[in-house]
C-alpha cells in the first residue's frame, strides 16, 4: 500500500507548484500573488503604486523577479522523491524518500525565512509575506511522505523479525 502512496504524494507535491505559494499584502490587502512555478522560473510582476505615489496617468511598475534557487531545489526534491519511488525498492526506497522529504520540508522553511527577510529589508516592514495554499499543501505532503515511508520501514522491520530473517540486537552480557 505504501508503495503506491509515497509516489502519489511526491507527484501531488509537483502539482502544488501550480498553486499560489505566497502573496504580498499591504495593510491586509493582497497586492501580489506568486505560484511555486513562478518562484522556480522567475516572472514579471506589476507593482501597484502606493497611495502616496498615485497621480494622474501613473501606471504600475513592472519588475522582473529571477527564479529562486531554493524553490528550484524544492522542485528537484519532489522530482527526486517521485523518481526514487520508481527506481528503488524496499528499504532503499523508503530511506531515500524520507531523506528527500526531509530535505524538501527543510528547504521550504528556509525559503519562507529568506523571503520574509527580503520583504522586510526591502520595504521596511510596510509589506507582509503571506503563505498560501500551495506552500501549505507542499509542506503537508512532504511531511506525509516522510511519515508514510517511516511507517513502511517499521513494517518492513517487523516483518523481517517475524519471518526470522533478522535478529534483534542482543544486549552485551
C-alpha positions as CSV (number, residue, x, y, z in Angstrom):
1,X,0.0,0.0,0.0
2,X,2.7,2.5,0.9
3,X,4.4,1.7,-2.4
4,X,1.6,3.5,-4.1
5,X,1.0,6.2,-1.6
6,X,4.6,7.6,-1.5
7,X,5.0,8.3,-5.2
8,X,1.5,9.8,-5.3
9,X,2.4,12.2,-2.5
10,X,5.6,13.3,-4.3
11,X,3.6,13.7,-7.6
12,X,1.0,15.8,-5.9
13,X,3.8,18.0,-4.4
14,X,4.9,18.7,-8.0
15,X,1.3,19.7,-8.9
16,X,1.2,22.1,-5.9
17,X,3.8,24.2,-7.7
18,X,0.9,25.4,-9.9
19,X,-1.0,26.8,-6.9
20,X,-0.4,30.1,-5.2
21,X,2.5,29.8,-2.7
22,X,2.9,33.3,-1.4
23,X,1.1,36.7,-1.5
24,X,2.4,40.1,-0.5
25,X,0.0,42.4,1.2
26,X,-0.1,45.9,2.5
27,X,-2.3,46.6,5.4
28,X,-4.1,43.3,4.9
29,X,-4.8,43.9,1.1
30,X,-3.2,41.4,-1.3
31,X,-1.2,43.2,-3.9
32,X,0.8,40.3,-5.4
33,X,0.4,36.5,-5.5
34,X,3.1,34.2,-6.7
35,X,2.9,30.4,-7.6
36,X,5.6,27.9,-7.0
37,X,6.3,27.7,-10.7
38,X,6.8,31.5,-10.8
39,X,9.3,31.1,-8.0
40,X,11.1,28.4,-9.9
41,X,11.2,30.1,-13.4
42,X,11.0,33.7,-12.4
43,X,8.3,36.1,-13.5
44,X,7.4,39.7,-14.2
45,X,5.1,41.3,-11.7
46,X,3.3,44.6,-11.7
47,X,3.9,46.5,-8.6
48,X,0.9,48.7,-7.8
49,X,1.6,52.3,-6.9
50,X,1.3,53.1,-3.2
51,X,-1.5,55.6,-2.4
52,X,1.1,58.4,-1.9
53,X,2.6,57.7,-5.4
54,X,-0.8,57.8,-7.1
55,X,-1.2,60.6,-9.6
56,X,-2.8,61.3,-12.9
57,X,-2.0,58.6,-15.6
58,X,0.6,56.8,-13.5
59,X,1.0,53.1,-14.5
60,X,2.0,50.2,-12.3
61,X,5.7,49.5,-12.5
62,X,6.8,46.1,-14.0
63,X,9.5,44.3,-12.1
64,X,11.4,41.2,-13.2
65,X,11.8,38.6,-10.4
66,X,14.5,36.0,-11.0
67,X,13.9,32.3,-10.3
68,X,14.6,31.4,-6.7
69,X,17.3,28.8,-6.3
70,X,15.8,27.4,-3.2
71,X,12.4,26.9,-4.9
72,X,14.3,25.1,-7.7
73,X,15.8,22.7,-5.1
74,X,12.4,22.1,-3.6
75,X,11.0,21.1,-7.0
76,X,14.1,18.9,-7.6
77,X,13.5,17.2,-4.2
78,X,9.9,16.4,-5.3
79,X,11.0,15.1,-8.6
80,X,13.8,13.0,-6.9
81,X,11.2,11.6,-4.5
82,X,9.0,10.6,-7.3
83,X,11.9,9.1,-9.2
84,X,13.3,7.2,-6.2
85,X,9.9,5.5,-5.7
86,X,10.1,4.0,-9.2
87,X,13.8,3.2,-9.3
88,X,14.4,1.8,-5.9
89,X,12.8,-0.9,-3.9
90,X,12.3,-1.9,-0.3
91,X,14.4,-0.2,2.4
92,X,16.4,1.9,0.0
93,X,13.2,3.4,-1.5
94,X,11.8,4.2,1.9
95,X,15.1,5.6,3.3
96,X,15.6,7.7,0.2
97,X,12.1,9.0,0.3
98,X,12.4,10.0,4.0
99,X,15.7,11.8,3.2
100,X,14.2,13.6,0.2
101,X,11.1,14.5,2.1
102,X,13.2,15.9,4.9
103,X,15.2,17.9,2.5
104,X,12.0,19.3,0.9
105,X,10.4,20.4,4.2
106,X,13.7,21.9,5.3
107,X,14.1,23.8,2.1
108,X,10.5,25.1,2.3
109,X,11.2,26.6,5.7
110,X,14.5,28.1,4.5
111,X,12.6,29.6,1.5
112,X,10.0,31.2,3.8
113,X,12.5,32.7,6.1
114,X,14.6,34.0,3.2
115,X,11.6,35.7,1.5
116,X,10.3,37.1,4.8
117,X,13.8,38.6,5.4
118,X,14.0,40.1,1.9
119,X,10.5,41.6,2.0
120,X,11.2,43.1,5.5
121,X,14.5,44.5,4.3
122,X,13.3,46.0,1.0
123,X,10.1,47.5,2.3
124,X,11.0,48.4,5.9
125,X,8.0,46.3,7.2
126,X,5.4,48.1,5.1
127,X,4.6,44.8,3.2
128,X,3.9,41.4,4.6
129,X,4.6,38.0,3.1
130,X,1.8,35.5,3.5
131,X,2.0,31.8,2.8
132,X,-0.8,30.5,0.6
133,X,-2.4,27.1,-0.1
134,X,0.3,25.7,-2.4
135,X,3.0,26.3,0.2
136,X,1.0,24.7,3.0
137,X,0.0,21.7,0.9
138,X,3.6,21.2,-0.2
139,X,4.8,21.2,3.4
140,X,2.0,18.9,4.5
141,X,2.6,16.4,1.6
142,X,6.4,16.3,2.3
143,X,5.5,15.6,6.0
144,X,3.1,12.8,4.9
145,X,5.7,11.3,2.6
146,X,8.2,11.2,5.5
147,X,5.5,9.6,7.7
148,X,4.4,7.0,5.2
149,X,8.0,5.9,4.5
150,X,8.9,5.7,8.1
151,X,5.8,3.6,8.6
152,X,7.0,1.4,5.7
153,X,10.4,1.0,7.3
154,X,8.9,0.0,10.6
155,X,6.5,-2.5,8.9
156,X,9.4,-4.0,6.9
157,X,11.5,-4.4,10.1
158,X,8.6,-6.1,12.0
159,X,8.0,-8.4,9.0
160,X,11.6,-9.4,8.9
161,X,11.7,-10.2,12.6
162,X,8.5,-12.3,12.3
163,X,10.0,-14.2,9.4
164,X,13.2,-14.8,11.2
165,X,15.4,-13.1,8.6
166,X,16.8,-10.6,11.1
167,X,17.6,-11.0,14.7
168,X,17.2,-8.1,17.1
169,X,20.4,-6.7,18.6
170,X,21.4,-8.7,21.6
171,X,22.5,-6.8,24.7
172,X,26.0,-7.4,25.8
173,X,26.2,-9.8,28.8
